[in-house]
Amino acid sequence: MKGFLKFIAILIIIFVGLFIGRNVIAKTIIETGVHLVTGIELKIAELNIDALNPSLGIKDLRLHNPSGFSDPLMVDLPEFFVAYNIEPLFKGKVHLPEIRVHLKEFVVIKNKDGKVNINALIPAQAQKKPEKPSTDKQKDAGKAPKIQIDKLLLRVEKVVYKDYTVKGNTPSVKEFKINLNESFNNIENPAAVVSLIVAKALMNTTIASLTNIDLGALQASVSETLATSQKVAVDAILKGQAVISDQAKAAKQLAAKAPENLHEAAQVMSGTAKEAVKDLANVADGLKDKLKLPFGKSE
């Protein structure tokens, strides 16, 4: 019995230690994992996991360049925030109500060999125009957990382009003040988030043409992902119309039964109209975001 109590006590101590040190542990896992998977060094100044209001907040994230590039910094993110729901995790789903990305500086580099650093960030499938997935790919995709991002808030301040293919050791430098502040809703393909950020950062610059990056393919990939949110909005309108139609039929049947029911029927119709106006107003507000594909709306 004493041995069992000691075992329980040790488990409690380990749990408390993990809970207290969760931020340091998570920070180490993220930094190490990104380096092992991509070969790119990632440094995080501060990471905070909020257990009471489930969220992950990162301050001063710096993504370094891959090997072959002399400049150390590629991405400077003062803020990266993710809010998540715990309950869907037990059902094999990931629900992220909000993601905030503040990109202070994005440095695009073409080295002496003509290689571009951001190609290490863009998913391979996003670098070419989307094709209809095969049956096998669809089956593989079905095994992955469903991920829903309700809202993505994207802020981009500046993009810098450095070209080392010119003669001499000093690169040609171009700086673009982007000052982008946009939001995107109902994203179900998290892999497209990186493509979206890159596409939005580059769309108002000449970098794509200078580096031979297929911005059209990136935009097409983003467009395909965000088109889902448009379908959600249309489905909401159709559902609202069906509810209104059912309530109107009920009021009509009520009025047909007897004259004394006319007043009650009128009340039903009045309530239906008010709810319809309210529901359609909410949908209309959502459509302002969703119909501006593929580039969301400015805040």
C-alpha beads as a LAMMPS data file, in Angstrom:
LAMMPS data file: protein, C-alpha beads

299 atoms
298 bonds

1 atom types
1 bond types

-500.0 500.0 xlo xhi
-500.0 500.0 ylo yhi
-500.0 500.0 zlo zhi

Masses

1 110.0

Atoms # bond

1 1 1 0.000 0.000 0.000
2 1 1 2.842 2.371 0.912
3 1 1 4.532 1.609 -2.416
4 1 1 1.342 2.492 -4.279
5 1 1 1.024 5.784 -2.372
6 1 1 4.633 6.631 -3.212
7 1 1 3.916 5.890 -6.870
8 1 1 0.878 8.214 -6.821
9 1 1 2.934 10.908 -5.074
10 1 1 5.653 10.648 -7.728
11 1 1 3.057 10.943 -10.505
12 1 1 1.594 14.046 -8.859
13 1 1 5.052 15.618 -8.553
14 1 1 5.795 14.856 -12.226
15 1 1 2.427 16.287 -13.291
16 1 1 2.960 19.474 -11.267
17 1 1 6.471 19.811 -12.677
18 1 1 5.209 19.403 -16.227
19 1 1 2.401 21.902 -15.636
20 1 1 4.734 24.502 -14.168
21 1 1 7.345 23.985 -16.860
22 1 1 4.881 23.494 -19.737
23 1 1 5.900 26.739 -21.471
24 1 1 9.600 25.882 -21.472
25 1 1 8.896 22.306 -22.591
26 1 1 6.573 23.400 -25.411
27 1 1 9.058 26.069 -26.542
28 1 1 11.856 23.492 -26.735
29 1 1 9.669 20.974 -28.588
30 1 1 8.569 23.547 -31.200
31 1 1 12.070 24.908 -31.818
32 1 1 13.608 21.429 -32.033
33 1 1 10.760 19.991 -34.128
34 1 1 10.894 22.755 -36.756
35 1 1 14.662 22.350 -37.089
36 1 1 14.455 18.554 -37.411
37 1 1 11.649 18.622 -39.988
38 1 1 12.727 21.609 -42.123
39 1 1 16.396 22.117 -41.299
40 1 1 15.579 25.759 -40.514
41 1 1 16.461 27.263 -37.145
42 1 1 13.581 28.746 -35.169
43 1 1 14.008 30.905 -32.071
44 1 1 11.195 31.934 -29.701
45 1 1 11.726 34.626 -27.068
46 1 1 8.567 33.857 -25.082
47 1 1 5.858 31.189 -25.226
48 1 1 2.797 31.024 -23.012
49 1 1 0.163 28.272 -22.811
50 1 1 -2.984 29.548 -21.100
51 1 1 -4.803 26.622 -19.480
52 1 1 -7.796 28.657 -18.262
53 1 1 -8.526 30.254 -21.645
54 1 1 -7.109 27.576 -23.958
55 1 1 -4.608 29.390 -26.132
56 1 1 -0.980 29.473 -27.213
57 1 1 0.787 32.818 -27.411
58 1 1 4.246 33.371 -28.874
59 1 1 6.199 36.617 -28.731
60 1 1 9.213 37.521 -30.875
61 1 1 9.434 34.451 -33.095
62 1 1 12.380 34.558 -35.488
63 1 1 12.748 32.097 -38.340
64 1 1 16.260 31.918 -39.722
65 1 1 17.311 31.191 -43.286
66 1 1 18.109 27.669 -44.491
67 1 1 21.695 26.703 -45.272
68 1 1 23.149 28.396 -48.341
69 1 1 22.000 31.884 -47.339
70 1 1 24.378 34.254 -45.568
71 1 1 21.719 36.512 -44.014
72 1 1 20.513 35.074 -40.686
73 1 1 16.900 36.282 -40.606
74 1 1 14.022 35.343 -42.901
75 1 1 10.904 36.006 -40.775
76 1 1 10.386 38.324 -37.805
77 1 1 7.076 37.658 -36.009
78 1 1 6.437 39.836 -32.925
79 1 1 3.168 37.953 -32.276
80 1 1 1.732 34.549 -33.094
81 1 1 -1.444 33.636 -31.211
82 1 1 -3.686 30.567 -31.444
83 1 1 -6.933 30.027 -29.521
84 1 1 -8.158 26.421 -29.420
85 1 1 -11.039 24.361 -28.045
86 1 1 -10.216 21.313 -25.937
87 1 1 -13.421 19.258 -26.340
88 1 1 -13.083 18.580 -30.123
89 1 1 -9.593 17.133 -29.513
90 1 1 -11.178 14.100 -27.843
91 1 1 -13.172 13.504 -31.041
92 1 1 -10.130 13.625 -33.313
93 1 1 -10.869 17.184 -34.461
94 1 1 -8.954 20.440 -34.113
95 1 1 -11.009 23.625 -33.712
96 1 1 -9.114 26.928 -33.671
97 1 1 -11.508 29.864 -33.128
98 1 1 -8.788 32.419 -33.844
99 1 1 -5.246 32.749 -35.148
100 1 1 -3.353 36.050 -35.095
101 1 1 -0.185 36.522 -37.121
102 1 1 1.813 39.749 -36.955
103 1 1 4.594 39.672 -39.544
104 1 1 6.895 42.634 -38.913
105 1 1 9.523 41.818 -41.524
106 1 1 9.730 39.222 -44.257
107 1 1 13.142 38.965 -45.950
108 1 1 13.175 37.334 -49.382
109 1 1 16.669 36.437 -50.594
110 1 1 18.058 35.224 -53.905
111 1 1 21.547 33.885 -53.270
112 1 1 24.503 33.800 -55.690
113 1 1 23.301 30.448 -57.065
114 1 1 19.872 31.900 -57.878
115 1 1 18.104 29.961 -55.128
116 1 1 15.297 31.699 -53.202
117 1 1 14.979 31.214 -49.452
118 1 1 11.170 31.251 -49.198
119 1 1 10.845 28.138 -51.373
120 1 1 11.673 26.283 -48.146
121 1 1 8.430 27.643 -46.649
122 1 1 5.960 27.103 -49.490
123 1 1 4.362 23.631 -49.580
124 1 1 5.288 21.761 -52.761
125 1 1 1.655 21.368 -53.824
126 1 1 1.160 25.135 -53.605
127 1 1 4.031 25.844 -56.000
128 1 1 2.065 24.365 -58.880
129 1 1 -1.511 24.835 -59.968
130 1 1 -3.924 22.590 -58.050
131 1 1 -4.938 19.312 -59.635
132 1 1 -7.863 17.073 -58.872
133 1 1 -6.704 14.696 -56.123
134 1 1 -6.593 10.983 -56.832
135 1 1 -8.710 8.460 -54.941
136 1 1 -5.696 7.339 -52.891
137 1 1 -4.936 10.915 -51.851
138 1 1 -8.527 11.437 -50.857
139 1 1 -8.398 8.328 -48.678
140 1 1 -5.160 9.511 -47.039
141 1 1 -6.665 12.946 -46.436
142 1 1 -9.679 11.326 -44.820
143 1 1 -7.457 9.745 -42.165
144 1 1 -6.057 13.107 -41.066
145 1 1 -7.826 14.984 -38.245
146 1 1 -10.293 17.610 -39.368
147 1 1 -8.978 21.096 -38.704
148 1 1 -11.209 24.168 -38.606
149 1 1 -9.847 27.713 -38.312
150 1 1 -12.710 30.127 -37.700
151 1 1 -10.761 33.339 -38.145
152 1 1 -7.246 34.245 -39.270
153 1 1 -6.064 37.792 -38.594
154 1 1 -3.034 38.661 -40.700
155 1 1 -0.893 41.750 -40.306
156 1 1 2.157 42.350 -42.538
157 1 1 4.347 45.434 -42.125
158 1 1 7.338 45.170 -44.439
159 1 1 8.910 42.910 -47.075
160 1 1 12.593 43.200 -48.001
161 1 1 14.149 41.695 -51.115
162 1 1 17.914 41.012 -51.372
163 1 1 19.480 39.859 -54.633
164 1 1 23.009 38.410 -54.409
165 1 1 23.192 37.481 -58.098
166 1 1 24.450 40.979 -58.931
167 1 1 28.205 41.541 -59.168
168 1 1 30.068 42.151 -55.941
169 1 1 29.442 41.062 -52.350
170 1 1 26.869 43.784 -51.672
171 1 1 23.346 42.670 -52.618
172 1 1 20.767 44.755 -54.446
173 1 1 18.132 45.640 -51.832
174 1 1 14.494 46.622 -52.345
175 1 1 12.153 47.455 -49.480
176 1 1 8.346 47.334 -49.684
177 1 1 6.071 48.863 -47.051
178 1 1 3.059 46.537 -47.133
179 1 1 0.997 47.718 -44.124
180 1 1 -1.463 44.870 -44.621
181 1 1 -4.213 44.181 -42.083
182 1 1 -6.753 41.575 -43.235
183 1 1 -8.928 38.780 -41.893
184 1 1 -9.960 35.424 -43.362
185 1 1 -12.744 33.118 -42.177
186 1 1 -13.525 29.392 -42.199
187 1 1 -10.223 27.858 -43.272
188 1 1 -10.171 24.052 -43.295
189 1 1 -6.745 23.503 -44.845
190 1 1 -4.031 24.678 -42.419
191 1 1 -1.327 23.896 -45.010
192 1 1 -2.705 26.761 -47.097
193 1 1 -2.112 29.257 -44.286
194 1 1 1.595 29.524 -45.132
195 1 1 0.771 29.944 -48.823
196 1 1 -1.784 32.595 -47.922
197 1 1 0.729 34.575 -45.844
198 1 1 3.398 34.392 -48.558
199 1 1 0.940 35.321 -51.323
200 1 1 -0.465 38.272 -49.378
201 1 1 3.015 39.521 -48.472
202 1 1 4.242 39.400 -52.078
203 1 1 1.163 40.426 -54.076
204 1 1 1.879 44.186 -53.866
205 1 1 5.574 43.846 -54.687
206 1 1 7.665 42.976 -57.757
207 1 1 9.428 40.153 -55.896
208 1 1 7.455 37.338 -57.541
209 1 1 8.620 38.379 -61.022
210 1 1 12.198 38.955 -59.835
211 1 1 12.447 35.500 -58.259
212 1 1 10.293 33.517 -60.725
213 1 1 7.863 32.563 -57.960
214 1 1 4.523 31.479 -59.429
215 1 1 2.307 33.866 -57.472
216 1 1 -0.673 32.795 -59.585
217 1 1 -0.325 29.208 -58.392
218 1 1 -0.097 30.401 -54.791
219 1 1 -3.207 32.512 -55.202
220 1 1 -5.037 29.598 -56.833
221 1 1 -4.135 27.369 -53.894
222 1 1 -5.360 29.986 -51.428
223 1 1 -8.497 30.608 -53.492
224 1 1 -9.408 26.930 -53.487
225 1 1 -9.073 26.783 -49.694
226 1 1 -11.025 29.941 -48.935
227 1 1 -13.788 29.023 -51.384
228 1 1 -15.084 26.710 -48.661
229 1 1 -16.068 29.725 -46.554
230 1 1 -18.177 31.065 -49.432
231 1 1 -20.039 27.758 -49.586
232 1 1 -20.669 27.938 -45.815
233 1 1 -22.249 31.393 -46.229
234 1 1 -24.499 30.263 -49.088
235 1 1 -25.588 27.186 -47.126
236 1 1 -26.494 29.467 -44.188
237 1 1 -28.737 31.570 -46.433
238 1 1 -30.470 28.496 -47.873
239 1 1 -31.016 27.097 -44.390
240 1 1 -32.476 30.408 -43.235
241 1 1 -34.816 30.486 -46.207
242 1 1 -36.025 26.958 -45.421
243 1 1 -36.795 27.891 -41.795
244 1 1 -38.730 30.994 -42.877
245 1 1 -40.709 28.943 -45.390
246 1 1 -41.646 26.316 -42.769
247 1 1 -42.766 28.967 -40.266
248 1 1 -44.832 30.745 -42.910
249 1 1 -46.597 27.484 -43.793
250 1 1 -47.369 26.861 -40.099
251 1 1 -48.888 30.337 -39.757
252 1 1 -50.988 29.835 -42.881
253 1 1 -52.338 26.515 -41.606
254 1 1 -53.133 28.080 -38.245
255 1 1 -55.093 30.913 -39.872
256 1 1 -57.044 28.490 -42.067
257 1 1 -58.412 26.514 -39.111
258 1 1 -60.549 29.286 -37.630
259 1 1 -60.932 33.070 -37.762
260 1 1 -60.001 33.383 -34.070
261 1 1 -56.560 32.040 -34.925
262 1 1 -55.810 34.959 -37.262
263 1 1 -54.279 37.049 -34.494
264 1 1 -52.016 34.187 -33.398
265 1 1 -51.007 33.569 -37.018
266 1 1 -50.118 37.240 -37.436
267 1 1 -47.888 37.043 -34.366
268 1 1 -46.125 33.998 -35.782
269 1 1 -45.501 35.787 -39.075
270 1 1 -44.305 38.932 -37.289
271 1 1 -41.832 36.953 -35.212
272 1 1 -40.671 35.080 -38.301
273 1 1 -40.037 38.317 -40.180
274 1 1 -38.011 39.774 -37.310
275 1 1 -35.892 36.642 -36.975
276 1 1 -35.416 36.488 -40.745
277 1 1 -34.145 40.070 -40.887
278 1 1 -31.776 39.406 -37.978
279 1 1 -30.443 36.131 -39.447
280 1 1 -29.975 37.556 -42.928
281 1 1 -28.196 40.612 -41.511
282 1 1 -25.734 38.320 -39.740
283 1 1 -25.185 36.307 -42.893
284 1 1 -24.717 39.491 -44.920
285 1 1 -22.017 40.667 -42.535
286 1 1 -20.264 37.343 -42.956
287 1 1 -20.524 37.523 -46.719
288 1 1 -18.593 40.790 -46.748
289 1 1 -15.600 38.718 -45.720
290 1 1 -16.297 35.553 -47.606
291 1 1 -17.098 36.883 -51.066
292 1 1 -13.787 38.770 -51.339
293 1 1 -11.867 35.710 -52.412
294 1 1 -9.066 34.966 -52.327
295 1 1 -7.888 37.893 -50.291
296 1 1 -10.269 38.414 -47.354
297 1 1 -11.024 41.912 -46.072
298 1 1 -9.072 44.789 -44.647
299 1 1 -9.645 45.658 -41.008

Bonds

1 1 1 2
2 1 2 3
3 1 3 4
4 1 4 5
5 1 5 6
6 1 6 7
7 1 7 8
8 1 8 9
9 1 9 10
10 1 10 11
11 1 11 12
12 1 12 13
13 1 13 14
14 1 14 15
15 1 15 16
16 1 16 17
17 1 17 18
18 1 18 19
19 1 19 20
20 1 20 21
21 1 21 22
22 1 22 23
23 1 23 24
24 1 24 25
25 1 25 26
26 1 26 27
27 1 27 28
28 1 28 29
29 1 29 30
30 1 30 31
31 1 31 32
32 1 32 33
33 1 33 34
34 1 34 35
35 1 35 36
36 1 36 37
37 1 37 38
38 1 38 39
39 1 39 40
40 1 40 41
41 1 41 42
42 1 42 43
43 1 43 44
44 1 44 45
45 1 45 46
46 1 46 47
47 1 47 48
48 1 48 49
49 1 49 50
50 1 50 51
51 1 51 52
52 1 52 53
53 1 53 54
54 1 54 55
55 1 55 56
56 1 56 57
57 1 57 58
58 1 58 59
59 1 59 60
60 1 60 61
61 1 61 62
62 1 62 63
63 1 63 64
64 1 64 65
65 1 65 66
66 1 66 67
67 1 67 68
68 1 68 69
69 1 69 70
70 1 70 71
71 1 71 72
72 1 72 73
73 1 73 74
74 1 74 75
75 1 75 76
76 1 76 77
77 1 77 78
78 1 78 79
79 1 79 80
80 1 80 81
81 1 81 82
82 1 82 83
83 1 83 84
84 1 84 85
85 1 85 86
86 1 86 87
87 1 87 88
88 1 88 89
89 1 89 90
90 1 90 91
91 1 91 92
92 1 92 93
93 1 93 94
94 1 94 95
95 1 95 96
96 1 96 97
97 1 97 98
98 1 98 99
99 1 99 100
100 1 100 101
101 1 101 102
102 1 102 103
103 1 103 104
104 1 104 105
105 1 105 106
106 1 106 107
107 1 107 108
108 1 108 109
109 1 109 110
110 1 110 111
111 1 111 112
112 1 112 113
113 1 113 114
114 1 114 115
115 1 115 116
116 1 116 117
117 1 117 118
118 1 118 119
119 1 119 120
120 1 120 121
121 1 121 122
122 1 122 123
123 1 123 124
124 1 124 125
125 1 125 126
126 1 126 127
127 1 127 128
128 1 128 129
129 1 129 130
130 1 130 131
131 1 131 132
132 1 132 133
133 1 133 134
134 1 134 135
135 1 135 136
136 1 136 137
137 1 137 138
138 1 138 139
139 1 139 140
140 1 140 141
141 1 141 142
142 1 142 143
143 1 143 144
144 1 144 145
145 1 145 146
146 1 146 147
147 1 147 148
148 1 148 149
149 1 149 150
150 1 150 151
151 1 151 152
152 1 152 153
153 1 153 154
154 1 154 155
155 1 155 156
156 1 156 157
157 1 157 158
158 1 158 159
159 1 159 160
160 1 160 161
161 1 161 162
162 1 162 163
163 1 163 164
164 1 164 165
165 1 165 166
166 1 166 167
167 1 167 168
168 1 168 169
169 1 169 170
170 1 170 171
171 1 171 172
172 1 172 173
173 1 173 174
174 1 174 175
175 1 175 176
176 1 176 177
177 1 177 178
178 1 178 179
179 1 179 180
180 1 180 181
181 1 181 182
182 1 182 183
183 1 183 184
184 1 184 185
185 1 185 186
186 1 186 187
187 1 187 188
188 1 188 189
189 1 189 190
190 1 190 191
191 1 191 192
192 1 192 193
193 1 193 194
194 1 194 195
195 1 195 196
196 1 196 197
197 1 197 198
198 1 198 199
199 1 199 200
200 1 200 201
201 1 201 202
202 1 202 203
203 1 203 204
204 1 204 205
205 1 205 206
206 1 206 207
207 1 207 208
208 1 208 209
209 1 209 210
210 1 210 211
211 1 211 212
212 1 212 213
213 1 213 214
214 1 214 215
215 1 215 216
216 1 216 217
217 1 217 218
218 1 218 219
219 1 219 220
220 1 220 221
221 1 221 222
222 1 222 223
223 1 223 224
224 1 224 225
225 1 225 226
226 1 226 227
227 1 227 228
228 1 228 229
229 1 229 230
230 1 230 231
231 1 231 232
232 1 232 233
233 1 233 234
234 1 234 235
235 1 235 236
236 1 236 237
237 1 237 238
238 1 238 239
239 1 239 240
240 1 240 241
241 1 241 242
242 1 242 243
243 1 243 244
244 1 244 245
245 1 245 246
246 1 246 247
247 1 247 248
248 1 248 249
249 1 249 250
250 1 250 251
251 1 251 252
252 1 252 253
253 1 253 254
254 1 254 255
255 1 255 256
256 1 256 257
257 1 257 258
258 1 258 259
259 1 259 260
260 1 260 261
261 1 261 262
262 1 262 263
263 1 263 264
264 1 264 265
265 1 265 266
266 1 266 267
267 1 267 268
268 1 268 269
269 1 269 270
270 1 270 271
271 1 271 272
272 1 272 273
273 1 273 274
274 1 274 275
275 1 275 276
276 1 276 277
277 1 277 278
278 1 278 279
279 1 279 280
280 1 280 281
281 1 281 282
282 1 282 283
283 1 283 284
284 1 284 285
285 1 285 286
286 1 286 287
287 1 287 288
288 1 288 289
289 1 289 290
290 1 290 291
291 1 291 292
292 1 292 293
293 1 293 294
294 1 294 295
295 1 295 296
296 1 296 297
297 1 297 298
298 1 298 299
